[in-house]
Amino acid sequence: MRLPLLIAATLIVSACSNVETKDTTAAVDANPACLSSGGQPGAAEAPWCKRELKAEISTSSKGEKIDFNKKDDD
């Protein structure tokens, strides 16, 4: 009984949220300046050569409002 309730609650909450992901791995791999970085232990890594994987969850509604009071022309 708990599992269907948990699944239903998860679906309702996920319908009201937005997830934005950012992955810089491909950009770092394509940059030739980043090929030689990290070769020496203790050497500082350039900020543009950092691999980052982020996920941001937002629950704010950014959609436009719909006017349901309009009459159809038909």
DRENMI-641704 format. One record per atom (N, C-alpha, C): residue number from 0; residue in three letters; chain; atom name; x, y, z. Coordinates in steps of 0.05 Angstrom, whole numbers, always signed. Each point is the difference from the previous one (the first is absolute). Last residue first. Layout:
<tiros>
NUM / ALA / A / CA / X / Y / Z
...
</tiros>
This chain:
<tiros>
73 / ASP / A / N / -300 / +619 / -675
73 / ASP / A / CA / -16 / -18 / -16
73 / ASP / A / C / -30 / +2 / +7
72 / ASP / A / N / +76 / +45 / +44
72 / ASP / A / CA / -12 / +15 / -22
72 / ASP / A / C / -19 / -18 / -17
71 / ASP / A / N / +23 / -9 / +109
71 / ASP / A / CA / +9 / -9 / -26
71 / ASP / A / C / -15 / +16 / -21
70 / LYS / A / N / +21 / +37 / +101
70 / LYS / A / CA / -20 / -14 / -17
70 / LYS / A / C / +12 / -8 / -26
69 / LYS / A / N / +47 / +18 / +102
69 / LYS / A / CA / -4 / +8 / -28
69 / LYS / A / C / -21 / -16 / -14
68 / ASN / A / N / +35 / -13 / +91
68 / ASN / A / CA / -25 / +15 / -3
68 / ASN / A / C / -5 / +10 / -29
67 / PHE / A / N / +79 / -47 / +40
67 / PHE / A / CA / -22 / -18 / -8
67 / PHE / A / C / -26 / +14 / -4
66 / ASP / A / N / +110 / +21 / -2
66 / ASP / A / CA / -25 / +13 / +5
66 / ASP / A / C / -22 / -18 / -10
65 / ILE / A / N / +104 / -16 / +39
65 / ILE / A / CA / -19 / -6 / -22
65 / ILE / A / C / -26 / +13 / +8
64 / LYS / A / N / +111 / +19 / +26
64 / LYS / A / CA / -28 / -5 / +9
64 / LYS / A / C / -18 / -4 / -24
63 / GLU / A / N / +106 / -27 / +3
63 / GLU / A / CA / -17 / +23 / -4
63 / GLU / A / C / -29 / -7 / +8
62 / GLY / A / N / +93 / -44 / +44
62 / GLY / A / CA / -18 / +0 / -23
62 / GLY / A / C / -17 / +25 / -2
61 / LYS / A / N / +66 / -33 / +67
61 / LYS / A / CA / +8 / +22 / -17
61 / LYS / A / C / -18 / +2 / -25
60 / SER / A / N / +6 / -42 / +108
60 / SER / A / CA / -14 / -2 / -25
60 / SER / A / C / +7 / +25 / -17
59 / SER / A / N / +58 / -57 / +79
59 / SER / A / CA / -15 / +25 / -7
59 / SER / A / C / -13 / -3 / -27
58 / THR / A / N / +59 / -62 / +48
58 / THR / A / CA / -28 / -6 / +2
58 / THR / A / C / -17 / +25 / -7
57 / SER / A / N / +105 / -47 / -19
57 / SER / A / CA / -16 / +24 / +7
57 / SER / A / C / -30 / -8 / -1
56 / ILE / A / N / +107 / -45 / +2
56 / ILE / A / CA / -28 / -5 / +0
56 / ILE / A / C / -15 / +25 / +8
55 / GLU / A / N / +101 / -32 / -44
55 / GLU / A / CA / -15 / +19 / +16
55 / GLU / A / C / -29 / -6 / -3
54 / ALA / A / N / +103 / -48 / -16
54 / ALA / A / CA / -29 / -2 / -5
54 / ALA / A / C / -14 / +19 / +19
53 / LYS / A / N / +107 / -23 / -44
53 / LYS / A / CA / -18 / +13 / +19
53 / LYS / A / C / -29 / -6 / -9
52 / LEU / A / N / +111 / -22 / -17
52 / LEU / A / CA / -25 / -12 / -5
52 / LEU / A / C / -20 / +11 / +21
51 / GLU / A / N / +107 / +22 / -43
51 / GLU / A / CA / -22 / +4 / +18
51 / GLU / A / C / -25 / -14 / -9
50 / ARG / A / N / +115 / +12 / -14
50 / ARG / A / CA / -23 / -15 / -8
50 / ARG / A / C / -22 / +4 / +21
49 / LYS / A / N / +85 / +66 / -29
49 / LYS / A / CA / -14 / -15 / +21
49 / LYS / A / C / -24 / -15 / -12
48 / CYS / A / N / +62 / +64 / -44
48 / CYS / A / CA / +5 / -29 / -4
48 / CYS / A / C / -13 / -17 / +22
47 / TRP / A / N / +2 / +97 / -3
47 / TRP / A / CA / -15 / -9 / -23
47 / TRP / A / C / +4 / -29 / -7
46 / PRO / A / N / +47 / +42 / +73
46 / PRO / A / CA / -29 / +0 / +6
46 / PRO / A / C / -17 / -9 / -24
45 / ALA / A / N / +101 / -38 / +19
45 / ALA / A / CA / -12 / +25 / -11
45 / ALA / A / C / -31 / -1 / +4
44 / GLU / A / N / +69 / -51 / +66
44 / GLU / A / CA / -15 / -5 / -24
44 / GLU / A / C / -13 / +27 / -9
43 / ALA / A / N / +93 / -23 / +61
43 / ALA / A / CA / -27 / +11 / -1
43 / ALA / A / C / -13 / -4 / -27
42 / ALA / A / N / +74 / -66 / +47
42 / ALA / A / CA / -2 / +23 / -18
42 / ALA / A / C / -29 / +9 / -1
41 / GLY / A / N / +31 / -78 / +48
41 / GLY / A / CA / +1 / +25 / +15
41 / GLY / A / C / -2 / +24 / -18
40 / PRO / A / N / +33 / -87 / -47
40 / PRO / A / CA / -15 / +0 / +25
40 / PRO / A / C / +4 / +26 / +15
39 / GLN / A / N / +3 / -11 / -108
39 / GLN / A / CA / +17 / +1 / +23
39 / GLN / A / C / -16 / +0 / +26
38 / GLY / A / N / -43 / -2 / -85
38 / GLY / A / CA / +21 / -19 / -3
38 / GLY / A / C / +19 / -1 / +24
37 / GLY / A / N / -79 / +57 / -22
37 / GLY / A / CA / -4 / -22 / +19
37 / GLY / A / C / +22 / -21 / -3
36 / SER / A / N / -18 / +59 / -85
36 / SER / A / CA / -4 / +8 / +28
36 / SER / A / C / -5 / -25 / +17
35 / SER / A / N / +12 / +4 / -98
35 / SER / A / CA / +25 / -4 / +16
35 / SER / A / C / -5 / +7 / +29
34 / LEU / A / N / -71 / +7 / -64
34 / LEU / A / CA / +11 / -27 / -3
34 / LEU / A / C / +24 / -4 / +19
33 / CYS / A / N / -54 / +82 / -15
33 / CYS / A / CA / -6 / -16 / +24
33 / CYS / A / C / +13 / -28 / -2
32 / ALA / A / N / +2 / +66 / -71
32 / ALA / A / CA / +16 / +10 / +23
32 / ALA / A / C / -4 / -17 / +25
31 / PRO / A / N / -51 / -15 / -82
31 / PRO / A / CA / +28 / -11 / +0
31 / PRO / A / C / +17 / +10 / +23
30 / ASN / A / N / -109 / -17 / -5
30 / ASN / A / CA / +19 / +22 / +2
30 / ASN / A / C / +29 / -11 / +0
29 / ALA / A / N / -80 / -55 / -1
29 / ALA / A / CA / +5 / +12 / -26
29 / ALA / A / C / +21 / +22 / +1
28 / ASP / A / N / -30 / -46 / +79
28 / ASP / A / CA / +13 / -19 / -17
28 / ASP / A / C / +7 / +12 / -27
27 / VAL / A / N / -50 / +51 / +61
27 / VAL / A / CA / +27 / -3 / +10
27 / VAL / A / C / +16 / -20 / -18
26 / ALA / A / N / -92 / +13 / -18
26 / ALA / A / CA / +15 / +24 / -6
26 / ALA / A / C / +29 / -2 / +9
25 / ALA / A / N / -59 / -71 / +22
25 / ALA / A / CA / +6 / +1 / -29
25 / ALA / A / C / +16 / +25 / -8
24 / THR / A / N / -29 / -9 / +91
24 / THR / A / CA / +20 / -20 / -7
24 / THR / A / C / +7 / +1 / -30
23 / THR / A / N / -64 / +51 / +60
23 / THR / A / CA / +21 / +13 / -15
23 / THR / A / C / +21 / -20 / -10
22 / ASP / A / N / -110 / +8 / +32
22 / ASP / A / CA / +23 / -18 / -1
22 / ASP / A / C / +21 / +12 / -17
21 / LYS / A / N / -101 / +21 / +53
21 / LYS / A / CA / +23 / +12 / -14
21 / LYS / A / C / +23 / -19 / +2
20 / THR / A / N / -118 / +6 / +12
20 / THR / A / CA / +26 / -12 / +5
20 / THR / A / C / +21 / +14 / -16
19 / GLU / A / N / -105 / +13 / +45
19 / GLU / A / CA / +18 / +10 / -20
19 / GLU / A / C / +27 / -12 / +6
18 / VAL / A / N / -111 / -15 / +25
18 / VAL / A / CA / +28 / -7 / +6
18 / VAL / A / C / +17 / +9 / -23
17 / ASN / A / N / -103 / +21 / +49
17 / ASN / A / CA / +16 / +1 / -24
17 / ASN / A / C / +29 / -6 / +7
16 / SER / A / N / -111 / -14 / +42
16 / SER / A / CA / +28 / +9 / +2
16 / SER / A / C / +14 / -2 / -27
15 / CYS / A / N / -91 / -30 / +25
15 / CYS / A / CA / +1 / +29 / +7
15 / CYS / A / C / +29 / +10 / +1
14 / ALA / A / N / -24 / -92 / -15
14 / ALA / A / CA / -14 / +15 / -21
14 / ALA / A / C / +2 / +30 / +4
13 / SER / A / N / +33 / -63 / +65
13 / SER / A / CA / +18 / +3 / -23
13 / SER / A / C / -13 / +15 / -23
12 / VAL / A / N / -50 / -21 / +78
12 / VAL / A / CA / +21 / +20 / +6
12 / VAL / A / C / +18 / +4 / -24
11 / ILE / A / N / -67 / -66 / -7
11 / ILE / A / CA / -13 / +27 / +3
11 / ILE / A / C / +22 / +21 / +5
10 / LEU / A / N / +27 / -90 / -4
10 / LEU / A / CA / -8 / +10 / -26
10 / LEU / A / C / -13 / +28 / +1
9 / THR / A / N / +24 / -44 / +81
9 / THR / A / CA / +24 / +7 / -16
9 / THR / A / C / -7 / +11 / -27
8 / ALA / A / N / -69 / -34 / +55
8 / ALA / A / CA / +11 / +25 / +11
8 / ALA / A / C / +24 / +9 / -16
7 / ALA / A / N / -37 / -84 / -23
7 / ALA / A / CA / -18 / +22 / -7
7 / ALA / A / C / +10 / +27 / +10
6 / ILE / A / N / +48 / -77 / +26
6 / ILE / A / CA / +3 / +5 / -29
6 / ILE / A / C / -18 / +23 / -9
5 / LEU / A / N / -9 / -30 / +89
5 / LEU / A / CA / +26 / +13 / -4
5 / LEU / A / C / +4 / +7 / -29
4 / LEU / A / N / -76 / -49 / +21
4 / LEU / A / CA / -3 / +27 / +11
4 / LEU / A / C / +26 / +15 / -4
3 / PRO / A / N / -1 / -92 / -23
3 / PRO / A / CA / -15 / +17 / -19
3 / PRO / A / C / -4 / +29 / +9
2 / LEU / A / N / +46 / -58 / +61
2 / LEU / A / CA / +15 / +4 / -25
2 / LEU / A / C / -17 / +15 / -21
1 / ARG / A / N / -36 / -28 / +86
1 / ARG / A / CA / +17 / +23 / +1
1 / ARG / A / C / +14 / +6 / -26
0 / MET / A / N / -55 / -77 / +12
0 / MET / A / CA / -16 / +24 / +0
0 / MET / A / C / +17 / +25 / +0
</tiros>
